Amino acid sequence: MAARFLEDFVVGETWISPAIILTEQDIIAFAQVNDPQPMHTDPAAAAAGRFGGLIASGWQVAALSMRLFIQSGGYGETPIVGMGVDELRWKKPVRPGDSLHVTREVVDAQRSTRPGYGVIRTRVSVINQAGETVMTMVSIGQIPARRA
């Protein structure tokens, strides 16, 4: 896998990751460390709650979207420095056994005011096994450019 630079990205370029199944154990383990609310950590309490069962933390879904994208090789060997996220939306609960994949589309790629770098924006969608979008966001990252 080769390094990629700002000039290598085209608006409209899209990646689709392989799917991953999120288990009850995955959900609980993440939540115990990062979002210890009963709807994420306690199946009995979650069953009696608003969602009628255990659900993944939205932060777990966001982190998973990054992992799946990196594993699918979207940026090649080029490390991207995150600059922020716009329009983060959790649209549907993610439950144990859900199979999730990520699509990312380049929506903007521009030269940065910092010499030697560019800024790339990608629209991220996390989609479950039923084809439902469970999370969306626009990711903003700094990427090296070939020319100053």
C-alpha positions in Angstrom: 0.0 0.0 0.0 1.6 3.3 -1.0 1.4 6.7 0.7 -1.3 9.0 -0.6 -1.1 12.8 -0.8 -3.6 15.6 -1.1 -3.2 15.5 -4.9 -4.2 11.8 -5.0 -7.7 12.4 -3.7 -10.7 13.3 -5.9 -14.0 14.7 -4.7 -16.5 11.8 -5.0 -14.0 9.1 -4.3 -15.7 6.5 -2.1 -14.5 3.6 0.0 -16.6 0.8 1.5 -15.1 -1.2 4.4 -15.7 -4.9 5.1 -18.4 -5.5 7.7 -17.8 -6.3 11.4 -20.2 -7.9 13.8 -20.5 -6.1 17.2 -21.0 -8.6 20.0 -22.6 -8.0 23.4 -19.1 -8.5 25.0 -17.6 -5.8 22.7 -20.4 -3.4 23.6 -20.1 -4.0 27.4 -16.2 -3.9 27.4 -16.1 -0.6 25.5 -18.8 1.0 27.7 -17.3 -0.1 31.0 -14.2 1.9 30.1 -15.6 4.8 28.1 -19.4 5.3 28.5 -20.5 3.4 31.7 -24.2 3.9 31.4 -26.6 1.0 32.1 -28.0 0.9 28.5 -24.5 0.0 27.4 -23.2 -2.1 30.4 -26.1 -3.9 32.0 -28.3 -6.2 29.8 -31.0 -6.5 32.5 -31.2 -2.7 33.2 -31.1 -2.0 29.4 -34.0 -4.4 28.8 -36.1 -2.4 31.2 -35.0 0.9 29.7 -35.9 3.2 26.8 -34.3 1.0 24.1 -35.6 -2.3 25.3 -32.2 -3.9 25.3 -28.5 -3.3 25.3 -27.1 -0.8 22.8 -23.7 0.3 21.8 -22.3 3.7 22.8 -22.4 6.1 20.0 -18.7 6.8 20.7 -18.0 3.2 20.1 -19.7 3.4 16.7 -17.7 6.5 15.9 -14.4 4.9 16.9 -15.3 1.7 15.0 -15.9 3.8 11.9 -12.3 5.0 12.0 -10.9 1.5 12.6 -12.8 0.0 9.7 -11.7 2.9 7.4 -8.1 2.6 8.3 -8.2 -1.2 7.9 -9.7 -0.8 4.5 -6.7 1.2 3.4 -8.4 4.5 2.4 -5.4 6.7 3.1 -2.8 4.1 2.2 0.3 4.4 4.3 -0.3 8.1 5.0 -1.2 8.9 8.6 -3.9 11.6 8.8 -4.0 14.1 11.6 -7.6 14.5 12.7 -8.7 18.2 12.8 -12.4 17.7 13.8 -15.8 16.3 13.1 -18.8 18.1 11.8 -22.4 17.0 11.7 -22.0 13.9 13.9 -25.4 12.2 14.1 -26.4 8.9 15.8 -29.5 7.9 13.8 -30.4 4.3 15.1 -29.3 2.2 18.0 -26.7 -0.5 17.4 -27.4 -3.7 19.1 -25.4 -6.9 19.8 -25.1 -9.0 16.7 -25.4 -6.0 14.3 -23.1 -6.2 11.3 -21.7 -2.8 10.5 -19.8 -1.4 7.5 -18.6 2.1 6.7 -18.7 4.1 3.6 -16.6 7.2 3.2 -16.8 9.7 0.4 -14.4 12.6 -0.2 -16.5 15.7 -0.2 -13.7 18.3 -0.2 -9.9 18.4 -0.7 -8.1 21.7 -0.5 -4.7 23.1 0.1 -4.1 24.2 3.7 -2.8 27.5 4.8 0.0 25.5 6.4 2.6 24.9 3.7 3.0 21.3 2.6 -0.4 20.2 3.7 -4.0 19.9 2.6 -7.3 19.4 4.3 -9.6 16.6 3.3 -13.2 16.2 4.3 -15.0 12.9 4.1 -18.7 12.1 4.6 -18.8 9.0 6.8 -21.8 6.7 7.0 -22.1 3.6 9.3 -24.6 1.1 7.9 -26.1 -2.0 9.5 -27.0 -5.4 8.0 -30.5 -4.1 7.1 -29.1 -1.3 5.1 -30.0 1.3 7.7 -27.7 4.2 8.4 -26.9 4.2 12.1 -24.4 7.1 12.2 -23.2 9.9 10.0 -20.5 12.5 10.3 -18.1 14.6 8.2 -14.5 13.9 9.2 -11.9 16.6 8.7 -8.2 15.7 8.5 -4.8 17.2 7.6 -2.9 15.4 4.9 0.5 15.9 3.4 0.7 17.5 0.0 3.3 16.9 -2.6 3.8 20.5 -3.5 4.1 23.4 -1.0 
